[in-house]
């Protein structure tokens, strides 16, 4: 088993550096590893984008019971994709990240009107964060 610590981002003024651990068998090809690292990085960025766009709106509706499921899904995704996983020596999985992104998308689609998010904003957010099956 090979473990890789990946750091990316931080190039722009407002870009935050992101980091994660990745594990793969020693028999993995460079192409497989590169594809997996890119996918994990993109999913991690998608979750970060969700957090930046949704947390401010969620704080305005934190008493609404239906919005709590979105808050929970977003919190789980944020926690799993955070750099804290590196501190706890836990590698990220693209499968888990995909499930978390889909969970946030599902809850957001069910609750965007409560949050007073315009239909065009919903479409844009989900298009920007599209995750392949």
Contact map, one row per residue, 1 for C-alpha under 8 A:
1110000000000000000000111100000000000000000000000000000000000000000000000000000000000000000000000000000000000000000000000000000000000
1111000000000000000000111100000000000000000000000000000000000000000000000000000000000000000000000000000000000000000000000000000000000
1111100000000000000011110000000000000000000000000000000000000000000000000000000000000000000000000000000000000000000000000000000000000
0111110000000000000011100000000000000000000000000000000000000000000000000000000000000000000000000000000000000000000000000000000000000
0011111000000000001111000000000000000000000000000000000000000000000000000000000000000000000000000000000000000000000000000000000000000
0001111100000000001111000000000000000000000000000000000000000000000000000000000000000000000000000000000000000000000000000000000000000
0000111110000000111100000000000000000000000000000000000000000000000000000000000000000000000000000000000000000000000000000000000000000
0000011111000000111000000000000000000000100000000000000000000000000000000000000000000000000000000000000000000000000000000000000000000
0000001111110011110000000000000000000000000000000000000000000000000000000000000000000000000000000000000000000000000000000000000000000
0000000111111111110000000000000000000000000000000000000000000000000000000000000000000000000000000000000000000000000000000000000000000
0000000011111010100000000000000000000000000000000000000000000000000000000000000000000000000000000000000000000000000000000000000000000
0000000011111110000000000000000000000000000000000000000000000000000000000000000000000000000000000000000000000000000000000000000000000
0000000001111110000000000000000000000000000000000000000000000000000000000000000000000000000000000000000000000000000000000000000000000
0000000001011111000000000000000000000000000000000000000000000000000000000000000000000000000000000000000000000000000000000000000000000
0000000011111111100000000000000000000000000000000000000000000000000000000000000000000000000000000000000000000000000000000000000000000
0000000011000111110000000000000000000000000000000000000000000000000000000000000000000000000000000000000000000000000000000000000000000
0000001111100011111000000000000000000000000000000000000000000000000000000000000000000000000000000000000000000000000000000000000000000
0000001111000001111100000000000000000000000000000000000000000000000000000000000001100000000000000000000000000000000000000000000000000
0000111100000000111110000000000000000000000000000000000000000000000000000000000001100100000000000000000000000000000000000000000000000
0000111000000000011111000000000000000000000000000000000000000000000000000000000011101100001100000000000000000000000000000000000000000
0011110000000000001111100000000000000000000000000000000000000000000000000000000000001100111100000000000000000000000000000000000000000
0011110000000000000111110000000000001000000000000000000000000000000000000000000000000000001110000000000000000000000000000000000000000
1111000000000000000011111000000000000000000000000000000000000000000000000000000000000000001000000000000000000000000000000000000000000
1110000000000000000001111101000010000000000000000000000000000000000000000000000000000000000000000000000000000000000000000000000000000
1100000000000000000000111111000000000000000000000000000000000000000000000000000000000000000000000000000000000000000000000000000000000
1100000000000000000000011111000000000000000000000000000000000000000000000000000000000000000000000000000000000000000000000000000000000
0000000000000000000000001111100000000000000000000000000000000000000000000000000000000000000000000000000000000000000000000000000000000
0000000000000000000000011111110110000000000000000000000000000000000000000000000000000000000000000000000000000000000000000000000000000
0000000000000000000000000011111110000000000000000000000000000000000000000000000000000000000000000000000000000000000000000000000000000
0000000000000000000000000001111111000000000000000000000000000000000000000000000000000000000000000000000000000000000000000000000000000
0000000000000000000000000000111111100000000000000000000000000000000000000000000000000000000000000000000000000000000000000000000000000
0000000000000000000000000001111111110000000000000000000000000000000000000000000000000000000000000000000000000000000000000000000000000
0000000000000000000000010001111111111000000000000000000000000000000000000000000000000000000000000000000000000000000000000000000000000
0000000000000000000000000000011111111100000000000000000000000000000000000000000000000000000000000000000000000000000000000000000000000
0000000000000000000000000000001111111110000000000000000000000000000000000000000000000000000000000000000000000000000000000000000000000
0000000000000000000000000000000111111111000000000000000000000000000000000000000000000000000001000000000000000000000000000000000000000
0000000000000000000001000000000011111111100000000000000000000000000000000000000000000000000000000000000000000000000000000000000000000
0000000000000000000000000000000001111111110000000000000000000000000000000000000000000000000000000000000000000000000000000000000000000
0000000000000000000000000000000000111111111000000000000000000000000000000000000000000000000001000000000000000000000000000000000000000
0000000000000000000000000000000000011111111100000000000000000000000000000000000000000000000111001000000000000000000000000000000000000
0000000100000000000000000000000000001111111110000000000000000000000000000000000000000000000000000000000000000000000000000000000000000
0000000000000000000000000000000000000111111111000000000000000000000000000000000000000000000000000000000000000000000000000000000000000
0000000000000000000000000000000000000011111111100000000000000000000000000000000000000000000001001100100000000000000000000000000000100
0000000000000000000000000000000000000001111111110000000000000000000000000000000010000000000000001000000000000000000000000000000000000
0000000000000000000000000000000000000000111111111000000000000000000000000000000000000000000000000000000000000000000000000000000000000
0000000000000000000000000000000000000000011111111100000000000000000000000000000000000000000000000000100000000000000000000000000010000
0000000000000000000000000000000000000000001111111110000000000000000000000100110010000000000000000000100000000000000000000000000000000
0000000000000000000000000000000000000000000111111111000000000000000000000000010000000000000000000000000000000000000000000000000000000
0000000000000000000000000000000000000000000011111111100000000000000000000000000000000000000000000000000000000000000000000000000000000
0000000000000000000000000000000000000000000001111111111000000000000000000100000000000000000000000000000000000000000000000000100000000
0000000000000000000000000000000000000000000000111111111000000000000000000100010000000000000000000000000000000000000000000000000000000
0000000000000000000000000000000000000000000000011111111100000000000000000000000000000000000000000000000000000000000000000000000000000
0000000000000000000000000000000000000000000000001111111110000000000000000000000000000000000000000000000000000000000000000000000000000
0000000000000000000000000000000000000000000000000111111111000000000000000000000000000000000000000000000000000000000000000000000000000
0000000000000000000000000000000000000000000000000111111111100000000000000000000000000000000000000000000000000000000000000000000000000
0000000000000000000000000000000000000000000000000001111111110000000000000000000000000000000000000000000000000000000000000000000000000
0000000000000000000000000000000000000000000000000000111111111000000000000000000000000000000000000000000000000000001000000000000000000
0000000000000000000000000000000000000000000000000000011111111100001000100000000000000000000000000000000000000000001000000000000000000
0000000000000000000000000000000000000000000000000000001111111100000000000000000000000000000000000000000000000000000000000000000000000
0000000000000000000000000000000000000000000000000000000111111100000000000000000000000000000000000000000000000000000000000000000000000
0000000000000000000000000000000000000000000000000000000011111111001000000000000000000000000000000000000000000000001000000000000000000
0000000000000000000000000000000000000000000000000000000001111111101100000000000000000000000000000000000000000000000000000000000000000
0000000000000000000000000000000000000000000000000000000000001111101100000000000000000000000000000000000000000000000000000000000000000
0000000000000000000000000000000000000000000000000000000000001111111100000000000000000000000000000000000000000000000000000000000000000
0000000000000000000000000000000000000000000000000000000000000111111110000000000000000000000000000000000000000000000000000000000000000
0000000000000000000000000000000000000000000000000000000000000001111111000000000000000000000000000000000000000010000000000000000000000
0000000000000000000000000000000000000000000000000000000001001111111111100000000000000000000000000000000000000010011000000000000000000
0000000000000000000000000000000000000000000000000000000000000111111111110000000000000000000000000000000000000000000000000000000000000
0000000000000000000000000000000000000000000000000000000000000000111111111000000000000000000000000000000000100000000000000000000000000
0000000000000000000000000000000000000000000000000000000000000000011111111100000000000000000000000000000100110010000000000000000000000
0000000000000000000000000000000000000000000000000000000001000000001111111110000000000000000000000000000000000000000000000000000000000
0000000000000000000000000000000000000000000000000000000000000000000111111111000000000000000000000000000000000000000000000000000000000
0000000000000000000000000000000000000000000000000000000000000000000011111111100000000000000000000001001100100000000000000000000000000
0000000000000000000000000000000000000000000000100110000000000000000001111111110000000000000000000000000100000000000000000000000000000
0000000000000000000000000000000000000000000000000000000000000000000000111111111000000000000000000000000000000000000000000000000000000
0000000000000000000000000000000000000000000000000000000000000000000000011111111100000000000000000001000000000000000000000000000000000
0000000000000000000000000000000000000000000000100000000000000000000000001111111110000000000000001001100100000000000000000000000000000
0000000000000000000000000000000000000000000000110010000000000000000000000111111111000000000000000000000000000000000000000000000000000
0000000000000000000000000000000000000000000000000000000000000000000000000011111111010000000000000000000000000000000000000000000000000
0000000000000000000000000000000000000000000000000000000000000000000000000001111111001000000100001000000000000000000000000000000000000
0000000000000000000100000000000000000000000100100000000000000000000000000000111111101000000100001000000000000000000000000000000000000
0000000000000000011100000000000000000000000000000000000000000000000000000000011111111000000000000000000000000000000000000000000000000
0000000000000000011100000000000000000000000000000000000000000000000000000000000011111110000000000000000000000000000000000000000000000
0000000000000000000000000000000000000000000000000000000000000000000000000000001001111111000000000000000000000000000000000000000000000
0000000000000000000110000000000000000000000000000000000000000000000000000000000111111111111100000000000000000000000000000000000000000
0000000000000000001110000000000000000000000000000000000000000000000000000000000000111111111000000000000000000000000000000000000000000
0000000000000000000000000000000000000000000000000000000000000000000000000000000000111111110000000000000000000000000000000000000000000
0000000000000000000000000000000000000000000000000000000000000000000000000000000000011111110000000000000000000000000000000000000000000
0000000000000000000010000000000000000000000000000000000000000000000000000000000000001111111000000000000000000000000000000000000000000
0000000000000000000010000000000000000000000000000000000000000000000000000000000000001111111100000000000000000000000000000000000000000
0000000000000000000111100000000000000000000000000000000000000000000000000000000000001100111110000000000000000000000000000000000000000
0000000000000000000111000000000000000001000000000000000000000000000000000000000110001000011111011000000000000000000000000000000000000
0000000000000000000001000000000000000001000000000000000000000000000000000000000000000000001111111000000000000000000000000000000000000
0000000000000000000000000000000000010011001000000000000000000000000000000000000000000000000111111100000000000000000000000000000000000
0000000000000000000000000000000000000000000000000000000000000000000000000000000000000000000011111110000000000000000000000000000000000
0000000000000000000000000000000000000000000000000000000000000000000000000000000000000000000111111111000000000000000000000000000000000
0000000000000000000000000000000000000001001100000000000000000000000000000000100110000000000111111111100000000000000000000000000000000
0000000000000000000000000000000000000000001000000000000000000000000000000000000000000000000001111111110000000000000000000000000000100
0000000000000000000000000000000000000000000000000000000000000000000000000000000000000000000000111111111000000000000000000000000000000
0000000000000000000000000000000000000000000000000000000000000000000000001001100000000000000000011111111100000000000000000000000000000
0000000000000000000000000000000000000000001001100000000000000000000000000000100000000000000000001111111110000000000000000000000000100
0000000000000000000000000000000000000000000000000000000000000000000000000000000000000000000000000111111111000000000000000000000000100
0000000000000000000000000000000000000000000000000000000000000000000000001000000000000000000000000011111111100000000000000000000000000
0000000000000000000000000000000000000000000000000000000000000000000001001100100000000000000000000001111111110000000000000000000000000
0000000000000000000000000000000000000000000000000000000000000000000000000000000000000000000000000000111111111000000000000000010000000
0000000000000000000000000000000000000000000000000000000000000000000000000000000000000000000000000000011111111100000000000000000000000
0000000000000000000000000000000000000000000000000000000000000000000011001000000000000000000000000000001111111110000000000000000000000
0000000000000000000000000000000000000000000000000000000000000000000001000000000000000000000000000000000111111111000000000000000000000
0000000000000000000000000000000000000000000000000000000000000000000000000000000000000000000000000000000011111111000000000100000000000
0000000000000000000000000000000000000000000000000000000000000000000000000000000000000000000000000000000001111111100000000000000000000
0000000000000000000000000000000000000000000000000000000000000000011001000000000000000000000000000000000000111111111000000000000000000
0000000000000000000000000000000000000000000000000000000000000000000000000000000000000000000000000000000000011111111111000100000000000
0000000000000000000000000000000000000000000000000000000000000000000000000000000000000000000000000000000000000111111111000000000000000
0000000000000000000000000000000000000000000000000000000000000000001000000000000000000000000000000000000000000011111110000000000000000
0000000000000000000000000000000000000000000000000000000011001000001000000000000000000000000000000000000000000011111110000000000000000
0000000000000000000000000000000000000000000000000000000000000000000000000000000000000000000000000000000000000001111111000000000000000
0000000000000000000000000000000000000000000000000000000000000000000000000000000000000000000000000000000000000001111111101100000000000
0000000000000000000000000000000000000000000000000000000000000000000000000000000000000000000000000000000000000001100111111100000000000
0000000000000000000000000000000000000000000000000000000000000000000000000000000000000000000000000000000000000000000011111110000000000
0000000000000000000000000000000000000000000000000000000000000000000000000000000000000000000000000000000000000000000001111111000000000
0000000000000000000000000000000000000000000000000000000000000000000000000000000000000000000000000000000000000000000011111111100000000
0000000000000000000000000000000000000000000000000000000000000000000000000000000000000000000000000000000000001001000011111111110000000
0000000000000000000000000000000000000000000000000000000000000000000000000000000000000000000000000000000000000000000000111111111000000
0000000000000000000000000000000000000000000000000000000000000000000000000000000000000000000000000000000000000000000000011111111100000
0000000000000000000000000000000000000000000000000100000000000000000000000000000000000000000000000000000000000000000000001111111110000
0000000000000000000000000000000000000000000000000000000000000000000000000000000000000000000000000000000010000000000000000111111111000
0000000000000000000000000000000000000000000000000000000000000000000000000000000000000000000000000000000000000000000000000011111111000
0000000000000000000000000000000000000000000000000000000000000000000000000000000000000000000000000000000000000000000000000001111111000
0000000000000000000000000000000000000000000001000000000000000000000000000000000000000000000000000000000000000000000000000000111111100
0000000000000000000000000000000000000000000000000000000000000000000000000000000000000000000000000000000000000000000000000000011111110
0000000000000000000000000000000000000000001000000000000000000000000000000000000000000000000000000100110000000000000000000000000011111
0000000000000000000000000000000000000000000000000000000000000000000000000000000000000000000000000000000000000000000000000000000001111
0000000000000000000000000000000000000000000000000000000000000000000000000000000000000000000000000000000000000000000000000000000000111
